[in-house]
């Protein structure tokens, strides 16, 4: 980080850095979990601040493994992540061909080919040996000589020298991406790092967005209390202090000649002018680390604070439209737009109220979880039950308001939303009518009158929703 490894953090995060360092120095011998929403700066805090002075670090990015498209690419990426060599990914495909040929001739597999999860496990086993060698560097079974010779166990040496143990950082660890073809990576890494902890060979830090990480990891390392840190957005005052600190880093003159002093004074005047509009600009941006860094870069490039805000909001609104609204994703588009409208008006939406919304009524949790996973919203939970829905990050609310207020955009989005409403209500009516048709033979029987009356009311309600939606579309066309 510019200005030194400890600069660029607000006071709360400096305390977190101190705590992380202390846990490693104390040799806590358990998983350390750093959890926070996307963009809170987990990677920067751990790698550039807490671990900046260590050289025995192994960093593994789960995304590079899980999102590998082919088995060969997966093996290559896995080897690259841990520094494993030599590796020949093409041999995997070649071995599969031999295996198929031998199986066709003999009815049995040759055993040359191994599945990618077995190969990944073998790579991790080799890394474990390397980690052990590093941890025990300088270890002597006996200290002293002659009558003063004292035997030392490996575990005692490791407990007394936590600085010898490498730090394994597992980034973008997820418990929700189970549908990915390479999702086995998460379980393999959990089991492997649990072995390292059990053998007291390394410090292990997980960086994650998921609230269920602790429960997932407890399956690999049971009966352990993990050390957990939650990262949140900066308060308004902390965000302002951070931004001013970053801007001031460029205003320090190295010499004291008149020209540089004059330049420094001009910078100070400019900085004073900028600080006047910071409060207005930082309100909508909030305290998300990545957004604050983007804001600082824009202001340093010459943009005024409010100009930088407007451009960031417009850019964010465009990204949201492209990701969540431009592609036809069925009911997901309508659900996303409905939440955008609600969150443009309110800082948060209660899940209890949302379940009565026609778009979410049939399966409220599944739709919200999908939008949370894709990064549109954040969901707070009370004892595991959904409680409050908020934008995924503060600037999203300003982007939602931008989309709703822009009539040319909102008309298009609202029309598409209403068409989805009409389609959904039409499907409901068709379903109700099918049941009515089946019961029509028993229309005169008293036992079925209540059900028929219920279905008739449902058809009327759906029909009213269709009429309202069509009227709204007609009004837009005018």
C-alpha positions in Angstrom: 0.0 0.0 0.0 1.2 3.5 -0.9 2.8 5.3 2.0 3.9 2.1 3.9 2.3 -1.1 4.8 0.3 0.4 7.6 -1.0 3.4 5.7 -4.3 3.4 3.8 -6.4 1.8 6.6 -8.9 3.4 9.0 -8.5 2.9 12.7 -10.8 -0.1 13.0 -8.9 -2.0 10.4 -5.5 -1.2 12.0 -6.9 -3.0 15.1 -7.9 -6.0 12.9 -4.3 -6.1 11.4 -2.9 -6.1 14.9 -5.2 -8.9 16.0 -4.4 -11.0 12.9 -0.6 -10.6 13.6 -1.1 -11.5 17.2 -3.0 -14.7 16.4 -0.1 -15.8 14.2 2.5 -14.9 16.8 0.5 -16.7 19.5 0.3 -19.8 17.4 -3.5 -20.2 17.8 -3.3 -23.5 15.8 -6.8 -23.2 14.3 -8.5 -21.8 11.2 -8.5 -18.0 10.9 -11.6 -16.8 8.9 -11.8 -13.3 7.5 -15.3 -12.7 6.2 -16.8 -9.7 4.5 -19.0 -8.7 1.5 -17.5 -8.5 -1.9 -15.2 -5.4 -2.3 -14.5 -4.9 1.4 -10.7 -5.3 0.8 -10.1 -8.7 2.5 -7.2 -9.5 0.2 -5.5 -6.2 0.6 -5.9 -6.2 4.4 -4.4 -9.7 4.8 -1.8 -9.7 2.1 -0.6 -6.1 2.0 -1.0 -5.2 5.6 -1.1 -8.2 8.0 1.4 -10.3 6.1 3.5 -7.7 4.3 6.6 -8.6 6.3 6.5 -12.4 5.8 8.1 -14.3 3.0 6.8 -17.8 3.8 3.3 -17.4 2.3 1.3 -19.7 0.0 -1.6 -17.9 -1.6 -4.3 -20.0 -3.3 -7.2 -18.3 -5.3 -10.1 -20.7 -5.4 -11.7 -18.9 -8.4 -8.8 -19.9 -10.6 -9.3 -23.5 -9.8 -13.1 -23.7 -9.7 -13.6 -21.8 -12.9 -11.2 -23.8 -15.0 -13.1 -24.9 -18.1 -11.3 -28.2 -18.9 -9.6 -30.9 -16.8 -6.2 -30.1 -18.4 -6.6 -26.4 -17.6 -7.6 -27.3 -14.0 -4.5 -29.4 -13.5 -2.3 -26.6 -14.9 -4.0 -23.9 -12.8 -3.7 -26.0 -9.7 0.0 -26.7 -10.2 0.6 -23.0 -10.9 -1.2 -21.9 -7.7 1.0 -24.0 -5.5 4.2 -23.9 -7.5 4.1 -27.6 -8.3 6.3 -28.6 -11.3 6.9 -30.2 -13.7 3.3 -30.8 -14.8 2.2 -32.0 -18.2 -1.6 -31.4 -18.6 -1.6 -33.1 -22.0 -0.7 -36.4 -20.4 -4.0 -36.5 -18.7 -5.9 -36.5 -22.0 -3.3 -39.0 -23.5 -3.8 -41.3 -20.5 -7.6 -41.2 -20.9 -7.2 -42.3 -24.5 -5.0 -45.2 -23.5 -7.4 -46.1 -20.7 -10.3 -46.2 -23.1 -8.4 -48.3 -25.6 -7.3 -50.9 -22.9 -10.8 -51.0 -21.5 -12.2 -51.7 -25.0 -9.8 -54.6 -25.5 -9.7 -56.2 -22.0 -12.8 -54.8 -20.3 -10.7 -53.3 -17.5 -9.1 -49.9 -17.1 -5.3 -49.6 -17.4 -5.0 -47.4 -14.3 -2.9 -44.8 -16.2 -5.6 -42.1 -16.0 -6.6 -40.5 -12.8 -9.5 -38.2 -12.1 -8.7 -34.6 -11.6 -9.8 -34.7 -8.0 -7.3 -37.5 -7.3 -4.5 -35.6 -9.1 -5.4 -32.4 -7.2 -5.1 -34.4 -3.9 -1.7 -35.7 -5.0 -0.5 -32.2 -5.7 -1.7 -31.1 -2.2 0.1 -34.1 -0.7 3.4 -33.0 -2.2 2.8 -29.4 -1.0 2.2 -30.7 2.5 5.6 -32.4 2.5 7.2 -29.1 1.3 5.3 -27.1 4.0 6.6 -29.6 6.6 10.2 -29.2 5.4 9.9 -25.4 5.7 8.3 -25.5 9.1 11.0 -27.8 10.5 14.0 -25.9 9.0 16.5 -25.4 11.8 14.9 -28.2 13.9 17.3 -30.4 15.8 16.2 -33.5 17.6 18.8 -32.9 20.3 20.1 -29.5 21.6 23.5 -29.4 23.3 25.9 -32.3 23.7 27.2 -34.7 26.3 25.5 -34.4 29.7 23.7 -31.2 28.6 22.0 -32.8 25.6 18.3 -32.2 25.6 15.9 -34.1 23.3 13.3 -31.9 21.5 10.1 -33.2 19.9 9.0 -31.8 16.5 5.7 -30.6 17.9 7.4 -28.7 20.7 9.7 -27.0 18.2 6.8 -26.0 16.1 4.8 -24.7 19.1 7.8 -22.6 20.2 8.6 -21.2 16.7 5.4 -20.0 15.0 7.5 -17.8 12.8 8.9 -20.9 11.1 5.4 -22.0 10.0 4.2 -20.9 6.5 1.0 -19.0 6.2 -1.6 -20.6 3.8 -4.1 -18.0 2.5 -7.1 -19.5 0.8 -8.9 -16.7 -1.0 -12.5 -16.6 -2.4 -13.4 -19.7 -0.4 -17.1 -20.4 -1.0 -19.8 -22.7 0.4 -22.5 -21.8 -2.1 -20.9 -22.6 -5.4 -21.8 -26.3 -5.2 -23.1 -26.4 -8.8 -19.7 -25.7 -10.2 -18.0 -28.7 -11.9 -14.9 -28.2 -9.8 -16.7 -27.4 -6.5 -14.9 -30.4 -5.0 -11.9 -28.0 -4.6 -13.5 -26.4 -1.5 -13.8 -29.7 0.4 -10.3 -30.9 -0.7 -8.7 -27.6 0.5 -10.7 -27.7 3.8 -9.5 -31.3 4.5 -5.9 -30.5 3.4 -5.6 -27.4 5.6 -7.3 -29.2 8.5 -4.5 -31.8 8.2 -1.9 -28.9 8.3 -3.5 -27.5 11.4 -3.7 -30.9 13.1 0.0 -31.5 12.5 0.7 -27.9 13.6 2.6 -27.2 10.3 1.1 -24.0 9.1 -1.1 -21.0 9.9 -4.3 -21.0 7.7 -6.4 -18.0 6.8 -9.6 -18.3 4.8 -11.0 -15.2 3.0 -14.7 -15.6 2.2 -18.0 -13.8 1.6 -20.1 -16.6 2.9 -21.7 -16.7 6.4 -21.8 -20.5 6.3 -18.0 -21.0 6.0 -17.5 -21.8 9.7 -20.0 -24.6 9.6 -18.6 -26.0 6.4 -15.0 -26.0 7.8 -16.1 -27.6 11.1 -16.8 -30.8 9.1 -13.1 -31.0 8.3 -11.8 -29.7 11.6 -14.3 -30.6 14.2 -14.3 -29.6 17.9 -12.4 -26.5 17.2 -13.2 -22.8 17.9 -12.2 -20.8 14.8 -10.8 -17.3 15.0 -13.2 -15.2 12.9 -13.0 -11.5 11.8 -15.9 -9.8 10.1 -15.1 -6.9 7.8 -17.8 -4.2 7.3 -18.0 -0.9 5.4 -16.3 2.1 6.9 -18.3 4.7 8.8 -18.8 8.0 7.1 -16.0 9.6 9.2 -13.6 6.7 8.7 -14.3 6.8 4.9 -13.7 10.6 4.8 -10.5 10.2 6.8 -9.3 7.4 4.5 -9.9 9.4 1.3 -8.2 12.5 2.7 -5.3 10.4 3.8 -4.9 8.9 0.3 -5.1 12.3 -1.4 -2.6 13.8 1.0 0.0 11.1 0.1 0.6 12.8 -3.2 1.0 16.3 -1.6 4.3 15.7 0.2 7.3 17.6 -1.2 10.7 16.0 -1.0 12.7 19.2 -1.0 12.2 22.7 0.5 13.0 25.0 -2.4 10.6 27.8 -3.3 9.1 26.1 -6.4 8.2 22.9 -4.5 6.9 24.9 -1.5 4.6 26.9 -3.9 3.5 23.6 -5.5 2.7 22.1 -2.1 0.7 25.2 -1.1 -1.3 24.9 -4.3 -2.0 21.3 -3.6 -3.1 22.2 -0.1 -5.6 24.8 -1.5 -6.9 22.2 -4.0 -7.2 19.6 -1.2 -9.2 22.1 0.9 -11.5 22.8 -2.0 -12.0 19.0 -2.5 -12.8 18.4 1.1 -15.8 20.7 1.0 -17.7 18.4 -1.3 -16.5 15.1 0.2 -19.4 14.7 2.6 -21.9 15.0 -0.3 -20.0 12.6 -2.5 -19.2 10.0 0.1 -22.8 9.7 1.3 -24.0 7.7 -1.7 -20.7 5.9 -2.2 -20.6 4.6 1.4 -17.7 2.9 3.0 -16.9 0.0 0.7 -13.2 -0.3 0.2 -13.0 -0.9 -3.5 -15.5 2.0 -4.2 -13.5 4.4 -2.0 -10.3 3.4 -3.9 -12.0 4.0 -7.2 -13.2 7.4 -6.0 -9.7 8.4 -4.9 -8.3 7.4 -8.3 -10.9 9.6 -10.1 -10.2 12.6 -7.8 -6.5 12.2 -8.3 -7.0 12.2 -12.0 -8.6 15.6 -11.8 -12.3 15.0 -11.4 -14.2 17.0 -8.8 -15.7 14.9 -6.0 -19.4 15.3 -7.2 -18.3 14.7 -10.8 -16.6 11.5 -9.7 -19.7 10.5 -7.8 -22.0 11.0 -10.8 -19.7 9.0 -13.1 -19.4 6.2 -10.6 -23.1 6.0 -10.2 -23.8 6.0 -13.9 -21.1 3.3 -14.5 -22.6 1.2 -11.7 -26.1 1.6 -13.1 -24.9 0.5 -16.5 -23.2 -2.6 -15.1 -26.3 -3.5 -13.1 -28.4 -3.2 -16.3 -26.1 -5.4 -18.3 -25.7 -8.1 -15.7 -29.3 -8.3 -14.3 -31.7 -6.8 -16.8 -30.3 -7.0 -20.4 -30.4 -10.8 -20.7 -33.7 -12.6 -20.7 -33.6 -14.6 -17.5 -37.3 -15.1 -17.1 -38.7 -14.2 -13.8 -35.3 -13.3 -12.4 -35.3 -10.0 -14.4 -38.7 -9.0 -12.9 -37.6 -9.9 -9.4 -34.3 -7.9 -9.8 -36.2 -4.8 -11.1 -38.8 -5.1 -8.3 -36.1 -5.1 -5.7 -34.3 -2.2 -7.3 -37.5 -0.1 -7.1 -38.1 -1.1 -3.5 -34.5 -0.4 -2.5 -34.4 2.9 -4.4 -37.1 4.1 -2.0 -36.0 2.3 1.2 -32.6 1.6 2.8 -33.8 -2.0 3.5 -36.7 -4.3 2.7 -38.2 -6.7 5.2 -38.3 -10.3 4.1 -41.6 -10.8 5.9 -43.2 -8.1 3.7 -41.5 -9.4 0.5 -43.1 -12.9 0.8 -46.5 -11.4 0.0 -45.2 -9.8 -3.2 -46.7 -11.7 -6.2 -43.2 -12.1 -7.8 -41.7 -13.8 -4.7 -44.8 -15.5 -3.2 -44.3 -18.9 -4.8 -40.6 -19.4 -3.8 -39.2 -16.3 -2.1 -36.0 -17.7 -0.8 -34.7 -19.3 -4.0 -35.0 -16.1 -6.0 -33.4 -14.0 -3.3 -30.5 -16.4 -2.8 -29.8 -16.3 -6.5 -29.7 -12.5 -6.6 -27.5 -12.5 -3.4 -25.1 -15.0 -5.0 -24.9 -12.8 -8.2 -24.0 -9.7 -6.1 -27.1 -7.6 -6.5 -28.4 -7.7 -2.9 -27.2 -8.6 0.6 -29.3 -10.5 3.1 -29.1 -10.4 6.8 -30.3 -13.4 8.7 -31.7 -13.8 12.2 -30.8 -17.3 13.5 -30.6 -18.6 10.0 -33.9 -17.1 8.8 -33.8 -14.3 6.2 -34.5 -10.9 7.8 -33.5 -7.8 5.9 -32.6 -7.2 2.2 -30.2 -4.4 1.4 -28.2 -3.5 -1.7 -25.0 -5.6 -2.2 -23.0 -2.4 -1.6 -23.9 1.2 -0.7 -23.4 2.7 -4.1 -25.9 0.3 -5.6 -28.8 2.2 -3.9 -27.7 5.4 -5.7 -27.5 3.4 -8.9 -31.0 2.0 -8.4 -32.3 5.5 -7.9 -30.5 6.6 -11.0 -32.3 3.9 -13.1 -35.7 4.6 -11.6 -35.5 8.3 -12.2 -34.2 8.0 -15.8 -37.6 7.8 -17.6 -36.2 6.6 -20.9 -34.5 3.6 -19.1 -37.2 3.0 -16.5 -40.0 2.8 -19.1 -38.1 0.1 -21.0 -37.3 -1.8 -17.8 -40.8 -1.3 -16.3 -42.5 -2.5 -19.6 -40.3 -5.7 -19.6 -41.2 -6.2 -15.9 -45.0 -5.8 -16.6 -44.8 -8.3 -19.5 -43.3 -10.8 -17.1 -46.1 -10.1 -14.6 -48.7 -10.7 -17.4 -46.9 -13.9 -18.4 -46.8 -15.2 -14.8 -50.4 -14.4 -14.1 -51.5 -16.0 -17.4 -49.7 -19.2 -16.5 -51.5 -19.1 -13.1 -54.9 -18.7 -14.8 -54.2 -21.6 -17.1 -53.3 -23.8 -14.2 -56.4 -22.8 -12.3 -58.6 -23.4 -15.3 -57.2 -26.9 -15.8 -58.3 -27.7 -12.3 -61.7 -26.1 -12.8 -62.2 -28.2 -15.9 -61.4 -31.4 -14.0 -63.9 -30.4 -11.2 -66.6 -29.2 -13.6 -68.2 -32.7 -13.6 -68.8 -32.3 -9.8 -70.0 -28.7 -9.9 -73.3 -29.6 -8.4 -71.8 -31.6 -5.5 -71.6 -29.7 -2.3 -68.1 -31.1 -1.3 -66.4 -29.3 -4.3 -68.2 -25.9 -4.2 -65.6 -24.4 -1.7 -62.7 -25.4 -4.0 -64.4 -24.1 -7.1 -65.2 -20.8 -5.4 -61.5 -20.5 -4.2 -60.3 -21.1 -7.8 -62.7 -18.6 -9.2 -61.4 -15.9 -6.8 -57.8 -16.8 -7.8 -58.6 -16.4 -11.5 -60.3 -13.1 -10.8 -57.3 -11.8 -8.8 -54.8 -12.8 -11.6 -57.0 -11.3 -14.2 -57.1 -8.0 -12.3 -53.3 -8.0 -12.2 -53.1 -8.6 -15.9 -55.6 -5.7 -16.6 -53.5 -3.4 -14.4 -50.3 -4.4 -16.1 -51.7 -3.9 -19.6 -53.1 -0.5 -18.6 -49.7 0.6 -17.3 -48.0 -0.6 -20.5 -50.6 1.4 -22.5 -49.9 4.5 -20.5 -46.2 4.1 -21.2 -46.8 3.9 -24.9 -48.5 7.3 -24.8 
